[in-house]
Amino acid sequence: MLNDSFVRFNEEIVIGGMTSYFYHKCEKYDPEIPMALFPEVAWLDEFENQEGYKILLDHQPDNYDPYTKKRNIDLILSGHAHGGQIRLFGKGLYGKSQGFLPKYDGGVFDQKLVVSRGLSNTLPIPRLWNSTEIVFIEIKGE
């Protein structure tokens, strides 16, 4: 298990794992906002400076814009939004932490972020026009 840390898989691949932000409180925690929870990102500085192909496992795709998009990370694997649970015209209707019409509901973004719609079908709201999926990624060397 990788909680805000990384390991070198071999000479060419480094794998990092970001712990869900539900487990971290912001250093400037405001008691008036009891759910002010954010991911721990300080370790990403060392991770992105590693030699080799860097893969980040980050459950929440909504971390992409504020925390990981501009970093030197080759591949980011996410999920969490369940494809928007209900899909209309190929777009998710609602993502758990992204709200209505989630930006990162499923697919490949910026040739860097891969968001899986996942396998879960246990939420109170059933999946509609949104099949479950397993993502297969083939990484080819140069």
C-alpha positions in Angstrom: 0.0 0.0 0.0 1.4 3.4 -1.0 0.1 6.2 1.2 1.7 9.5 0.0 4.8 7.7 -0.9 6.5 6.0 -3.9 8.6 3.0 -4.7 10.9 2.1 -7.6 9.4 -0.8 -9.3 12.5 -1.4 -11.4 15.2 0.7 -13.1 12.6 2.3 -15.4 9.3 2.6 -13.4 8.4 4.5 -10.2 5.0 4.1 -8.7 3.5 6.6 -6.3 0.2 6.5 -4.3 -1.7 9.5 -3.1 -3.8 8.8 0.0 -7.4 9.9 -0.3 -7.9 13.4 0.8 -10.6 12.3 3.2 -7.7 11.2 5.5 -5.9 14.5 5.6 -6.9 17.7 7.3 -5.6 21.0 5.9 -2.9 22.5 8.0 -5.0 25.7 8.2 -8.0 23.7 9.4 -10.9 26.0 10.2 -13.3 24.5 12.8 -16.1 26.5 11.2 -15.6 24.2 8.1 -15.5 20.7 9.5 -15.0 19.0 6.2 -12.0 21.1 5.1 -10.0 18.1 4.0 -7.2 18.1 1.4 -4.6 15.7 0.0 -1.0 15.7 1.3 1.1 16.7 -1.7 4.5 17.7 -0.3 5.9 14.2 -1.2 5.0 14.8 -4.9 8.1 17.1 -5.2 10.5 14.2 -4.6 8.3 11.8 -6.6 8.2 13.9 -9.8 12.0 14.4 -9.7 12.7 10.7 -9.8 14.4 9.3 -12.9 12.2 6.9 -15.0 8.5 6.6 -16.0 6.3 7.8 -13.1 2.9 6.3 -12.5 0.7 7.9 -9.8 -2.3 6.1 -8.3 -4.8 8.7 -7.1 -8.3 7.7 -6.5 -9.8 11.2 -6.8 -9.6 12.6 -10.4 -10.6 16.0 -9.0 -7.0 16.3 -7.6 -5.8 16.6 -11.2 -6.3 20.3 -11.9 -5.1 21.7 -8.5 -2.4 19.3 -7.6 -1.0 17.0 -10.3 -1.8 18.3 -13.8 1.3 20.5 -14.1 3.7 18.1 -12.4 6.3 15.9 -14.2 4.3 12.7 -13.9 3.8 10.5 -16.9 0.6 8.6 -16.0 -2.1 9.2 -13.4 -4.7 6.5 -12.7 -7.9 7.5 -11.1 -11.5 6.5 -10.6 -14.0 7.6 -7.9 -16.6 9.3 -10.1 -18.2 6.0 -11.3 -18.4 7.5 -14.8 -20.9 10.1 -13.5 -23.2 7.2 -12.3 -25.8 8.2 -15.0 -24.5 9.0 -18.4 -26.4 11.2 -20.9 -25.1 11.8 -24.4 -21.8 10.2 -23.4 -21.2 12.5 -20.4 -21.5 11.7 -16.7 -24.4 13.5 -14.9 -22.9 13.5 -11.4 -19.5 12.8 -9.8 -19.2 12.1 -6.1 -16.8 15.0 -5.3 -17.0 16.9 -8.6 -20.8 17.5 -8.5 -23.0 17.8 -11.6 -21.5 17.3 -15.0 -18.1 16.2 -13.7 -15.1 17.2 -15.8 -13.2 14.0 -15.2 -15.9 11.3 -15.3 -14.2 8.6 -17.3 -11.7 8.3 -20.1 -8.2 9.8 -21.0 -7.4 13.4 -20.4 -4.3 15.3 -21.6 -2.8 11.9 -22.6 -1.8 11.7 -18.9 -4.9 11.1 -16.7 -6.8 7.9 -17.1 -10.1 7.8 -15.2 -11.9 4.5 -14.9 -15.6 4.2 -14.6 -14.9 1.2 -12.4 -16.8 -1.9 -11.5 -18.9 -0.8 -8.5 -22.7 -0.9 -8.9 -23.6 -0.7 -5.2 -24.6 2.9 -4.8 -28.2 3.8 -4.0 -28.5 5.4 -7.4 -28.2 2.7 -10.1 -25.9 3.1 -13.1 -27.9 4.1 -16.2 -26.3 4.1 -19.7 -23.0 3.7 -17.9 -21.5 0.2 -18.1 -18.9 -0.9 -15.7 -15.4 -1.2 -17.0 -11.9 -2.6 -16.4 -9.2 -0.4 -18.0 -6.2 -2.2 -19.7 -3.2 0.0 -20.3 -0.2 -1.1 -22.3 3.0 0.8 -21.7 5.5 0.4 -24.5 9.1 1.3 -24.3 10.9 3.4 -26.8 
